[in-house]
């Protein structure tokens, strides 16, 4: 069953920050980042349990070709994406919602 994807504010901020960073370097790189993220979210909407459970309900899945993981929680009809976390960030910050 395909689930809807909801992005938390922190996830939207993460995506926008990365998009800006990539667009400064190359519009094509930004396009590839957005496509890879979209492909990841589409996959997760259909196969959310095909990911790594990291704590309680929270799971993570890598964005192919980019140094990011999507952190999310699975609910019966929806997937809540809490962060799109750059893997070089301090891993202790990964589960925090505030920056």
Gaussian input, Z-matrix of N, CA and C with variables (Angstrom, degrees):
# hf/3-21g

backbone

0 1
 N
 C     1     B1
 C     2     B2     1     A1
 N     3     B3     2     A2     1     D1
 C     4     B4     3     A3     2     D2
 C     5     B5     4     A4     3     D3
 N     6     B6     5     A5     4     D4
 C     7     B7     6     A6     5     D5
 C     8     B8     7     A7     6     D6
 N     9     B9     8     A8     7     D7
 C    10    B10     9     A9     8     D8
 C    11    B11    10    A10     9     D9
 N    12    B12    11    A11    10    D10
 C    13    B13    12    A12    11    D11
 C    14    B14    13    A13    12    D12
 N    15    B15    14    A14    13    D13
 C    16    B16    15    A15    14    D14
 C    17    B17    16    A16    15    D15
 N    18    B18    17    A17    16    D16
 C    19    B19    18    A18    17    D17
 C    20    B20    19    A19    18    D18
 N    21    B21    20    A20    19    D19
 C    22    B22    21    A21    20    D20
 C    23    B23    22    A22    21    D21
 N    24    B24    23    A23    22    D22
 C    25    B25    24    A24    23    D23
 C    26    B26    25    A25    24    D24
 N    27    B27    26    A26    25    D25
 C    28    B28    27    A27    26    D26
 C    29    B29    28    A28    27    D27
 N    30    B30    29    A29    28    D28
 C    31    B31    30    A30    29    D29
 C    32    B32    31    A31    30    D30
 N    33    B33    32    A32    31    D31
 C    34    B34    33    A33    32    D32
 C    35    B35    34    A34    33    D33
 N    36    B36    35    A35    34    D34
 C    37    B37    36    A36    35    D35
 C    38    B38    37    A37    36    D36
 N    39    B39    38    A38    37    D37
 C    40    B40    39    A39    38    D38
 C    41    B41    40    A40    39    D39
 N    42    B42    41    A41    40    D40
 C    43    B43    42    A42    41    D41
 C    44    B44    43    A43    42    D42
 N    45    B45    44    A44    43    D43
 C    46    B46    45    A45    44    D44
 C    47    B47    46    A46    45    D45
 N    48    B48    47    A47    46    D46
 C    49    B49    48    A48    47    D47
 C    50    B50    49    A49    48    D48
 N    51    B51    50    A50    49    D49
 C    52    B52    51    A51    50    D50
 C    53    B53    52    A52    51    D51
 N    54    B54    53    A53    52    D52
 C    55    B55    54    A54    53    D53
 C    56    B56    55    A55    54    D54
 N    57    B57    56    A56    55    D55
 C    58    B58    57    A57    56    D56
 C    59    B59    58    A58    57    D57
 N    60    B60    59    A59    58    D58
 C    61    B61    60    A60    59    D59
 C    62    B62    61    A61    60    D60
 N    63    B63    62    A62    61    D61
 C    64    B64    63    A63    62    D62
 C    65    B65    64    A64    63    D63
 N    66    B66    65    A65    64    D64
 C    67    B67    66    A66    65    D65
 C    68    B68    67    A67    66    D66
 N    69    B69    68    A68    67    D67
 C    70    B70    69    A69    68    D68
 C    71    B71    70    A70    69    D69
 N    72    B72    71    A71    70    D70
 C    73    B73    72    A72    71    D71
 C    74    B74    73    A73    72    D72
 N    75    B75    74    A74    73    D73
 C    76    B76    75    A75    74    D74
 C    77    B77    76    A76    75    D75
 N    78    B78    77    A77    76    D76
 C    79    B79    78    A78    77    D77
 C    80    B80    79    A79    78    D78
 N    81    B81    80    A80    79    D79
 C    82    B82    81    A81    80    D80
 C    83    B83    82    A82    81    D81
 N    84    B84    83    A83    82    D82
 C    85    B85    84    A84    83    D83
 C    86    B86    85    A85    84    D84
 N    87    B87    86    A86    85    D85
 C    88    B88    87    A87    86    D86
 C    89    B89    88    A88    87    D87
 N    90    B90    89    A89    88    D88
 C    91    B91    90    A90    89    D89
 C    92    B92    91    A91    90    D90
 N    93    B93    92    A92    91    D91
 C    94    B94    93    A93    92    D92
 C    95    B95    94    A94    93    D93
 N    96    B96    95    A95    94    D94
 C    97    B97    96    A96    95    D95
 C    98    B98    97    A97    96    D96
 N    99    B99    98    A98    97    D97
 C   100   B100    99    A99    98    D98
 C   101   B101   100   A100    99    D99
 N   102   B102   101   A101   100   D100
 C   103   B103   102   A102   101   D101
 C   104   B104   103   A103   102   D102
 N   105   B105   104   A104   103   D103
 C   106   B106   105   A105   104   D104
 C   107   B107   106   A106   105   D105
 N   108   B108   107   A107   106   D106
 C   109   B109   108   A108   107   D107
 C   110   B110   109   A109   108   D108
 N   111   B111   110   A110   109   D109
 C   112   B112   111   A111   110   D110
 C   113   B113   112   A112   111   D111
 N   114   B114   113   A113   112   D112
 C   115   B115   114   A114   113   D113
 C   116   B116   115   A115   114   D114
 N   117   B117   116   A116   115   D115
 C   118   B118   117   A117   116   D116
 C   119   B119   118   A118   117   D117
 N   120   B120   119   A119   118   D118
 C   121   B121   120   A120   119   D119
 C   122   B122   121   A121   120   D120
 N   123   B123   122   A122   121   D121
 C   124   B124   123   A123   122   D122
 C   125   B125   124   A124   123   D123
 N   126   B126   125   A125   124   D124
 C   127   B127   126   A126   125   D125
 C   128   B128   127   A127   126   D126
 N   129   B129   128   A128   127   D127
 C   130   B130   129   A129   128   D128
 C   131   B131   130   A130   129   D129
 N   132   B132   131   A131   130   D130
 C   133   B133   132   A132   131   D131
 C   134   B134   133   A133   132   D132
 N   135   B135   134   A134   133   D133
 C   136   B136   135   A135   134   D134
 C   137   B137   136   A136   135   D135
 N   138   B138   137   A137   136   D136
 C   139   B139   138   A138   137   D137
 C   140   B140   139   A139   138   D138
 N   141   B141   140   A140   139   D139
 C   142   B142   141   A141   140   D140
 C   143   B143   142   A142   141   D141
 N   144   B144   143   A143   142   D142
 C   145   B145   144   A144   143   D143
 C   146   B146   145   A145   144   D144
 N   147   B147   146   A146   145   D145
 C   148   B148   147   A147   146   D146
 C   149   B149   148   A148   147   D147
 N   150   B150   149   A149   148   D148
 C   151   B151   150   A150   149   D149
 C   152   B152   151   A151   150   D150
 N   153   B153   152   A152   151   D151
 C   154   B154   153   A153   152   D152
 C   155   B155   154   A154   153   D153
 N   156   B156   155   A155   154   D154
 C   157   B157   156   A156   155   D155
 C   158   B158   157   A157   156   D156
 N   159   B159   158   A158   157   D157
 C   160   B160   159   A159   158   D158
 C   161   B161   160   A160   159   D159
 N   162   B162   161   A161   160   D160
 C   163   B163   162   A162   161   D161
 C   164   B164   163   A163   162   D162
 N   165   B165   164   A164   163   D163
 C   166   B166   165   A165   164   D164
 C   167   B167   166   A166   165   D165
 N   168   B168   167   A167   166   D166
 C   169   B169   168   A168   167   D167
 C   170   B170   169   A169   168   D168
 N   171   B171   170   A170   169   D169
 C   172   B172   171   A171   170   D170
 C   173   B173   172   A172   171   D171
 N   174   B174   173   A173   172   D172
 C   175   B175   174   A174   173   D173
 C   176   B176   175   A175   174   D174
 N   177   B177   176   A176   175   D175
 C   178   B178   177   A177   176   D176
 C   179   B179   178   A178   177   D177
 N   180   B180   179   A179   178   D178
 C   181   B181   180   A180   179   D179
 C   182   B182   181   A181   180   D180
 N   183   B183   182   A182   181   D181
 C   184   B184   183   A183   182   D182
 C   185   B185   184   A184   183   D183
 N   186   B186   185   A185   184   D184
 C   187   B187   186   A186   185   D185
 C   188   B188   187   A187   186   D186
 N   189   B189   188   A188   187   D187
 C   190   B190   189   A189   188   D188
 C   191   B191   190   A190   189   D189
 N   192   B192   191   A191   190   D190
 C   193   B193   192   A192   191   D191
 C   194   B194   193   A193   192   D192
 N   195   B195   194   A194   193   D193
 C   196   B196   195   A195   194   D194
 C   197   B197   196   A196   195   D195
 N   198   B198   197   A197   196   D196
 C   199   B199   198   A198   197   D197
 C   200   B200   199   A199   198   D198
 N   201   B201   200   A200   199   D199
 C   202   B202   201   A201   200   D200
 C   203   B203   202   A202   201   D201
 N   204   B204   203   A203   202   D202
 C   205   B205   204   A204   203   D203
 C   206   B206   205   A205   204   D204
 N   207   B207   206   A206   205   D205
 C   208   B208   207   A207   206   D206
 C   209   B209   208   A208   207   D207
 N   210   B210   209   A209   208   D208
 C   211   B211   210   A210   209   D209
 C   212   B212   211   A211   210   D210
 N   213   B213   212   A212   211   D211
 C   214   B214   213   A213   212   D212
 C   215   B215   214   A214   213   D213
 N   216   B216   215   A215   214   D214
 C   217   B217   216   A216   215   D215
 C   218   B218   217   A217   216   D216
 N   219   B219   218   A218   217   D217
 C   220   B220   219   A219   218   D218
 C   221   B221   220   A220   219   D219
 N   222   B222   221   A221   220   D220
 C   223   B223   222   A222   221   D221
 C   224   B224   223   A223   222   D222
 N   225   B225   224   A224   223   D223
 C   226   B226   225   A225   224   D224
 C   227   B227   226   A226   225   D225
 N   228   B228   227   A227   226   D226
 C   229   B229   228   A228   227   D227
 C   230   B230   229   A229   228   D228
 N   231   B231   230   A230   229   D229
 C   232   B232   231   A231   230   D230
 C   233   B233   232   A232   231   D231
 N   234   B234   233   A233   232   D232
 C   235   B235   234   A234   233   D233
 C   236   B236   235   A235   234   D234
 N   237   B237   236   A236   235   D235
 C   238   B238   237   A237   236   D236
 C   239   B239   238   A238   237   D237
 N   240   B240   239   A239   238   D238
 C   241   B241   240   A240   239   D239
 C   242   B242   241   A241   240   D240
 N   243   B243   242   A242   241   D241
 C   244   B244   243   A243   242   D242
 C   245   B245   244   A244   243   D243
 N   246   B246   245   A245   244   D244
 C   247   B247   246   A246   245   D245
 C   248   B248   247   A247   246   D246
 N   249   B249   248   A248   247   D247
 C   250   B250   249   A249   248   D248
 C   251   B251   250   A250   249   D249
 N   252   B252   251   A251   250   D250
 C   253   B253   252   A252   251   D251
 C   254   B254   253   A253   252   D252
 N   255   B255   254   A254   253   D253
 C   256   B256   255   A255   254   D254
 C   257   B257   256   A256   255   D255
 N   258   B258   257   A257   256   D256
 C   259   B259   258   A258   257   D257
 C   260   B260   259   A259   258   D258
 N   261   B261   260   A260   259   D259
 C   262   B262   261   A261   260   D260
 C   263   B263   262   A262   261   D261
 N   264   B264   263   A263   262   D262
 C   265   B265   264   A264   263   D263
 C   266   B266   265   A265   264   D264
 N   267   B267   266   A266   265   D265
 C   268   B268   267   A267   266   D266
 C   269   B269   268   A268   267   D267
 N   270   B270   269   A269   268   D268
 C   271   B271   270   A270   269   D269
 C   272   B272   271   A271   270   D270
 N   273   B273   272   A272   271   D271
 C   274   B274   273   A273   272   D272
 C   275   B275   274   A274   273   D273
 N   276   B276   275   A275   274   D274
 C   277   B277   276   A276   275   D275
 C   278   B278   277   A277   276   D276
 N   279   B279   278   A278   277   D277
 C   280   B280   279   A279   278   D278
 C   281   B281   280   A280   279   D279
 N   282   B282   281   A281   280   D280
 C   283   B283   282   A282   281   D281
 C   284   B284   283   A283   282   D282
 N   285   B285   284   A284   283   D283
 C   286   B286   285   A285   284   D284
 C   287   B287   286   A286   285   D285
 N   288   B288   287   A287   286   D286
 C   289   B289   288   A288   287   D287
 C   290   B290   289   A289   288   D288
 N   291   B291   290   A290   289   D289
 C   292   B292   291   A291   290   D290
 C   293   B293   292   A292   291   D291
 N   294   B294   293   A293   292   D292
 C   295   B295   294   A294   293   D293
 C   296   B296   295   A295   294   D294

   B1=1.4554
   B2=1.5247
   B3=1.3037
   B4=1.4593
   B5=1.5265
   B6=1.3270
   B7=1.4627
   B8=1.5309
   B9=1.3213
   B10=1.4632
   B11=1.5231
   B12=1.3160
   B13=1.4594
   B14=1.5259
   B15=1.3254
   B16=1.4626
   B17=1.5185
   B18=1.3308
   B19=1.4574
   B20=1.5184
   B21=1.3241
   B22=1.4639
   B23=1.5282
   B24=1.3189
   B25=1.4642
   B26=1.5250
   B27=1.3365
   B28=1.4689
   B29=1.5307
   B30=1.3229
   B31=1.4657
   B32=1.5215
   B33=1.3218
   B34=1.4664
   B35=1.5199
   B36=1.3380
   B37=1.4661
   B38=1.5288
   B39=1.3301
   B40=1.4626
   B41=1.5310
   B42=1.3242
   B43=1.4654
   B44=1.5231
   B45=1.3150
   B46=1.4637
   B47=1.5277
   B48=1.3181
   B49=1.4668
   B50=1.5344
   B51=1.3192
   B52=1.4696
   B53=1.5277
   B54=1.3271
   B55=1.4657
   B56=1.5220
   B57=1.3170
   B58=1.4659
   B59=1.5219
   B60=1.3134
   B61=1.4629
   B62=1.5290
   B63=1.3397
   B64=1.4635
   B65=1.5246
   B66=1.3222
   B67=1.4658
   B68=1.5271
   B69=1.3352
   B70=1.4625
   B71=1.5326
   B72=1.3218
   B73=1.4574
   B74=1.5270
   B75=1.3520
   B76=1.4642
   B77=1.5258
   B78=1.3195
   B79=1.4703
   B80=1.5270
   B81=1.3272
   B82=1.4678
   B83=1.5279
   B84=1.3167
   B85=1.4602
   B86=1.5333
   B87=1.3184
   B88=1.4700
   B89=1.5287
   B90=1.3262
   B91=1.4635
   B92=1.5197
   B93=1.3335
   B94=1.4712
   B95=1.5263
   B96=1.3366
   B97=1.4693
   B98=1.5301
   B99=1.3132
   B100=1.4720
   B101=1.5288
   B102=1.3198
   B103=1.4589
   B104=1.5303
   B105=1.3264
   B106=1.4685
   B107=1.5247
   B108=1.3187
   B109=1.4642
   B110=1.5279
   B111=1.3285
   B112=1.4595
   B113=1.5274
   B114=1.3243
   B115=1.4565
   B116=1.5336
   B117=1.3321
   B118=1.4638
   B119=1.5186
   B120=1.3205
   B121=1.4677
   B122=1.5299
   B123=1.3238
   B124=1.4685
   B125=1.5283
   B126=1.3233
   B127=1.4667
   B128=1.5295
   B129=1.3319
   B130=1.4685
   B131=1.5215
   B132=1.3219
   B133=1.4613
   B134=1.5225
   B135=1.3268
   B136=1.4704
   B137=1.5259
   B138=1.3319
   B139=1.4728
   B140=1.5290
   B141=1.3145
   B142=1.4671
   B143=1.5316
   B144=1.3121
   B145=1.4579
   B146=1.5284
   B147=1.3275
   B148=1.4536
   B149=1.5157
   B150=1.3061
   B151=1.4567
   B152=1.5241
   B153=1.3111
   B154=1.4522
   B155=1.5220
   B156=1.3256
   B157=1.4587
   B158=1.5226
   B159=1.3487
   B160=1.4575
   B161=1.5242
   B162=1.3117
   B163=1.4595
   B164=1.5205
   B165=1.3206
   B166=1.4655
   B167=1.5132
   B168=1.3019
   B169=1.4628
   B170=1.5344
   B171=1.3130
   B172=1.4640
   B173=1.5269
   B174=1.3409
   B175=1.4602
   B176=1.5180
   B177=1.3327
   B178=1.4542
   B179=1.5173
   B180=1.3360
   B181=1.4588
   B182=1.5261
   B183=1.3462
   B184=1.4736
   B185=1.5273
   B186=1.3220
   B187=1.4596
   B188=1.5277
   B189=1.3185
   B190=1.4644
   B191=1.5287
   B192=1.3419
   B193=1.4517
   B194=1.5120
   B195=1.3297
   B196=1.4608
   B197=1.5259
   B198=1.3403
   B199=1.4642
   B200=1.5387
   B201=1.3269
   B202=1.4566
   B203=1.5179
   B204=1.3278
   B205=1.4555
   B206=1.5263
   B207=1.3264
   B208=1.4652
   B209=1.5224
   B210=1.3256
   B211=1.4610
   B212=1.5136
   B213=1.3297
   B214=1.4572
   B215=1.5218
   B216=1.3272
   B217=1.4636
   B218=1.5253
   B219=1.3309
   B220=1.4628
   B221=1.5289
   B222=1.3157
   B223=1.4566
   B224=1.5226
   B225=1.3241
   B226=1.4722
   B227=1.5311
   B228=1.3227
   B229=1.4663
   B230=1.5225
   B231=1.3173
   B232=1.4598
   B233=1.5269
   B234=1.3180
   B235=1.4616
   B236=1.5207
   B237=1.3291
   B238=1.4553
   B239=1.5221
   B240=1.3321
   B241=1.4627
   B242=1.5224
   B243=1.3270
   B244=1.4627
   B245=1.5083
   B246=1.3281
   B247=1.4618
   B248=1.5174
   B249=1.3167
   B250=1.4568
   B251=1.5285
   B252=1.3171
   B253=1.4539
   B254=1.5200
   B255=1.3330
   B256=1.4591
   B257=1.5252
   B258=1.3034
   B259=1.4655
   B260=1.5269
   B261=1.3179
   B262=1.4636
   B263=1.5214
   B264=1.3104
   B265=1.4559
   B266=1.5192
   B267=1.3135
   B268=1.4574
   B269=1.5248
   B270=1.3335
   B271=1.4766
   B272=1.5242
   B273=1.3262
   B274=1.4663
   B275=1.5250
   B276=1.3397
   B277=1.4685
   B278=1.5192
   B279=1.3092
   B280=1.4560
   B281=1.5286
   B282=1.3024
   B283=1.4639
   B284=1.5236
   B285=1.3038
   B286=1.4646
   B287=1.5248
   B288=1.3186
   B289=1.4684
   B290=1.5071
   B291=1.3255
   B292=1.4675
   B293=1.5142
   B294=1.2943
   B295=1.4575
   B296=1.4736
   A1=109.02
   A2=115.86
   A3=121.36
   A4=109.63
   A5=115.52
   A6=121.17
   A7=109.68
   A8=115.39
   A9=120.71
   A10=108.96
   A11=116.39
   A12=122.40
   A13=108.00
   A14=116.30
   A15=122.07
   A16=108.02
   A17=116.54
   A18=121.45
   A19=110.13
   A20=116.36
   A21=120.90
   A22=108.29
   A23=116.22
   A24=120.36
   A25=111.49
   A26=117.06
   A27=120.62
   A28=110.95
   A29=117.43
   A30=121.01
   A31=110.39
   A32=117.11
   A33=120.25
   A34=110.54
   A35=116.76
   A36=120.78
   A37=110.82
   A38=116.74
   A39=120.96
   A40=110.74
   A41=116.00
   A42=121.36
   A43=110.83
   A44=116.55
   A45=120.96
   A46=110.84
   A47=116.98
   A48=121.28
   A49=110.68
   A50=117.02
   A51=121.08
   A52=110.31
   A53=117.53
   A54=120.91
   A55=111.35
   A56=116.51
   A57=120.44
   A58=109.82
   A59=116.33
   A60=120.90
   A61=110.43
   A62=116.91
   A63=120.58
   A64=111.77
   A65=118.30
   A66=120.53
   A67=111.69
   A68=117.30
   A69=120.67
   A70=109.87
   A71=115.72
   A72=120.85
   A73=112.17
   A74=116.04
   A75=119.46
   A76=109.43
   A77=116.53
   A78=120.61
   A79=110.29
   A80=116.39
   A81=120.59
   A82=110.63
   A83=117.07
   A84=120.84
   A85=110.65
   A86=116.11
   A87=119.72
   A88=110.51
   A89=116.60
   A90=120.38
   A91=110.78
   A92=116.50
   A93=119.85
   A94=111.73
   A95=117.31
   A96=121.01
   A97=110.15
   A98=116.23
   A99=120.04
   A100=111.47
   A101=117.69
   A102=121.38
   A103=110.51
   A104=117.20
   A105=120.90
   A106=110.64
   A107=117.07
   A108=120.46
   A109=110.79
   A110=116.94
   A111=121.29
   A112=111.09
   A113=116.65
   A114=121.47
   A115=110.61
   A116=116.39
   A117=121.45
   A118=110.72
   A119=116.82
   A120=120.41
   A121=111.21
   A122=117.06
   A123=120.32
   A124=110.52
   A125=116.32
   A126=120.21
   A127=110.49
   A128=116.36
   A129=120.17
   A130=112.15
   A131=117.54
   A132=119.84
   A133=111.35
   A134=116.38
   A135=120.64
   A136=113.72
   A137=116.90
   A138=121.08
   A139=111.62
   A140=118.72
   A141=119.87
   A142=114.22
   A143=117.07
   A144=118.88
   A145=111.70
   A146=117.30
   A147=121.86
   A148=110.87
   A149=116.07
   A150=123.06
   A151=109.03
   A152=115.97
   A153=121.50
   A154=110.76
   A155=116.08
   A156=120.95
   A157=106.98
   A158=116.59
   A159=118.52
   A160=114.26
   A161=118.22
   A162=121.15
   A163=109.51
   A164=116.13
   A165=119.85
   A166=111.22
   A167=116.21
   A168=122.86
   A169=112.08
   A170=117.29
   A171=121.32
   A172=111.38
   A173=114.38
   A174=122.34
   A175=108.37
   A176=115.46
   A177=119.30
   A178=110.03
   A179=114.45
   A180=120.93
   A181=107.76
   A182=118.06
   A183=120.26
   A184=112.51
   A185=114.59
   A186=121.93
   A187=105.85
   A188=116.70
   A189=122.00
   A190=111.57
   A191=114.52
   A192=120.66
   A193=115.24
   A194=117.57
   A195=121.81
   A196=109.40
   A197=117.18
   A198=120.28
   A199=112.97
   A200=115.98
   A201=121.48
   A202=110.38
   A203=115.30
   A204=121.34
   A205=107.55
   A206=115.39
   A207=121.72
   A208=106.59
   A209=116.44
   A210=122.55
   A211=107.73
   A212=116.31
   A213=118.97
   A214=111.03
   A215=114.59
   A216=122.46
   A217=107.79
   A218=115.11
   A219=121.28
   A220=109.35
   A221=115.24
   A222=122.88
   A223=107.53
   A224=118.50
   A225=119.89
   A226=115.11
   A227=118.28
   A228=119.86
   A229=114.06
   A230=116.21
   A231=118.92
   A232=110.68
   A233=114.21
   A234=121.80
   A235=106.25
   A236=115.92
   A237=121.55
   A238=108.41
   A239=115.69
   A240=121.46
   A241=107.41
   A242=115.01
   A243=120.36
   A244=113.41
   A245=117.00
   A246=122.11
   A247=109.51
   A248=115.41
   A249=122.70
   A250=102.65
   A251=114.52
   A252=123.10
   A253=112.10
   A254=116.57
   A255=121.60
   A256=108.14
   A257=116.74
   A258=120.99
   A259=113.87
   A260=118.25
   A261=120.00
   A262=112.65
   A263=117.17
   A264=119.97
   A265=109.14
   A266=115.47
   A267=121.68
   A268=109.07
   A269=118.00
   A270=119.87
   A271=113.85
   A272=117.96
   A273=120.17
   A274=110.84
   A275=116.57
   A276=120.74
   A277=112.69
   A278=116.49
   A279=120.70
   A280=113.53
   A281=117.10
   A282=119.96
   A283=113.24
   A284=117.43
   A285=120.17
   A286=109.35
   A287=116.13
   A288=119.39
   A289=111.39
   A290=118.51
   A291=119.85
   A292=109.54
   A293=115.70
   A294=121.51
   A295=107.15
   D1=126.78
   D2=178.73
   D3=-76.05
   D4=131.01
   D5=179.32
   D6=-104.98
   D7=150.90
   D8=174.67
   D9=-71.75
   D10=150.15
   D11=177.46
   D12=-106.64
   D13=125.91
   D14=173.99
   D15=-116.39
   D16=133.95
   D17=179.35
   D18=-103.11
   D19=125.60
   D20=173.00
   D21=-69.33
   D22=160.61
   D23=179.20
   D24=-55.48
   D25=-41.60
   D26=-179.59
   D27=-61.98
   D28=-38.37
   D29=178.39
   D30=-67.13
   D31=-43.10
   D32=177.64
   D33=-60.99
   D34=-40.90
   D35=177.28
   D36=-63.12
   D37=-43.64
   D38=179.02
   D39=-59.19
   D40=-46.13
   D41=-178.54
   D42=-63.52
   D43=-44.75
   D44=-179.30
   D45=-64.88
   D46=-42.72
   D47=179.53
   D48=-60.90
   D49=-45.30
   D50=179.19
   D51=-66.49
   D52=-41.76
   D53=179.80
   D54=-60.20
   D55=-42.44
   D56=178.33
   D57=-63.66
   D58=-46.65
   D59=-179.58
   D60=-57.71
   D61=-47.85
   D62=-179.71
   D63=-67.71
   D64=-38.32
   D65=-177.74
   D66=-66.52
   D67=-31.80
   D68=177.12
   D69=-63.65
   D70=-35.26
   D71=-179.09
   D72=-82.66
   D73=-39.23
   D74=-177.78
   D75=-172.89
   D76=129.80
   D77=176.19
   D78=-62.19
   D79=-36.58
   D80=179.00
   D81=-65.42
   D82=-39.51
   D83=178.08
   D84=-64.71
   D85=-41.08
   D86=176.41
   D87=-62.21
   D88=-43.62
   D89=179.16
   D90=-60.93
   D91=-43.22
   D92=178.74
   D93=-64.73
   D94=-38.67
   D95=177.04
   D96=-61.38
   D97=-49.54
   D98=-178.95
   D99=-62.86
   D100=-38.37
   D101=177.73
   D102=-65.82
   D103=-44.88
   D104=179.28
   D105=-62.26
   D106=-41.23
   D107=178.73
   D108=-66.30
   D109=-43.34
   D110=178.53
   D111=-61.32
   D112=-42.85
   D113=178.31
   D114=-62.59
   D115=-40.87
   D116=178.09
   D117=-62.58
   D118=-46.73
   D119=-178.89
   D120=-65.42
   D121=-38.36
   D122=176.49
   D123=-61.56
   D124=-44.44
   D125=178.48
   D126=-61.20
   D127=-46.16
   D128=-178.18
   D129=-64.22
   D130=-31.96
   D131=179.99
   D132=-63.73
   D133=-26.90
   D134=179.96
   D135=-102.13
   D136=-26.05
   D137=-175.29
   D138=-133.98
   D139=55.46
   D140=-174.28
   D141=-65.09
   D142=-25.41
   D143=-177.90
   D144=-85.62
   D145=-0.25
   D146=175.72
   D147=-88.39
   D148=37.77
   D149=-176.40
   D150=-134.75
   D151=173.46
   D152=-178.46
   D153=-88.24
   D154=126.91
   D155=175.18
   D156=-84.05
   D157=126.24
   D158=-176.51
   D159=-110.94
   D160=-25.99
   D161=175.58
   D162=-168.78
   D163=121.22
   D164=179.64
   D165=54.42
   D166=-122.65
   D167=-178.68
   D168=-84.06
   D169=-10.01
   D170=-173.11
   D171=-81.86
   D172=133.09
   D173=-179.48
   D174=-127.73
   D175=164.61
   D176=174.89
   D177=-138.59
   D178=153.20
   D179=179.78
   D180=-148.16
   D181=136.05
   D182=-177.29
   D183=-75.04
   D184=151.27
   D185=172.08
   D186=-92.90
   D187=114.28
   D188=-173.72
   D189=-59.43
   D190=127.10
   D191=176.03
   D192=86.39
   D193=-2.22
   D194=-178.55
   D195=-136.08
   D196=151.85
   D197=-176.18
   D198=-83.27
   D199=55.98
   D200=-179.56
   D201=-132.37
   D202=151.56
   D203=168.44
   D204=-124.59
   D205=144.88
   D206=175.41
   D207=-93.36
   D208=124.77
   D209=176.51
   D210=-103.32
   D211=127.50
   D212=-172.77
   D213=-152.25
   D214=165.12
   D215=174.56
   D216=-123.18
   D217=140.99
   D218=-177.77
   D219=-100.48
   D220=128.39
   D221=174.84
   D222=-122.05
   D223=166.92
   D224=-174.86
   D225=-52.72
   D226=-40.31
   D227=-176.43
   D228=-118.94
   D229=-1.63
   D230=-173.76
   D231=-146.81
   D232=153.93
   D233=171.02
   D234=-116.08
   D235=124.30
   D236=179.14
   D237=-100.63
   D238=113.09
   D239=177.96
   D240=-88.11
   D241=117.68
   D242=-177.95
   D243=-90.29
   D244=-36.13
   D245=-178.52
   D246=-149.73
   D247=154.74
   D248=165.48
   D249=-121.01
   D250=95.16
   D251=-162.65
   D252=-96.35
   D253=127.31
   D254=175.69
   D255=-73.45
   D256=130.41
   D257=-172.26
   D258=-70.45
   D259=-11.13
   D260=176.12
   D261=-89.91
   D262=-5.31
   D263=176.40
   D264=-73.05
   D265=162.77
   D266=177.50
   D267=-59.81
   D268=116.67
   D269=-177.10
   D270=-60.40
   D271=-21.09
   D272=177.68
   D273=-67.79
   D274=-23.67
   D275=179.15
   D276=-83.66
   D277=-10.00
   D278=-171.56
   D279=-56.77
   D280=-38.90
   D281=-175.43
   D282=-95.58
   D283=0.12
   D284=177.54
   D285=-84.68
   D286=143.07
   D287=178.82
   D288=-90.32
   D289=-27.18
   D290=179.74
   D291=-89.44
   D292=153.00
   D293=-178.66
   D294=-98.61

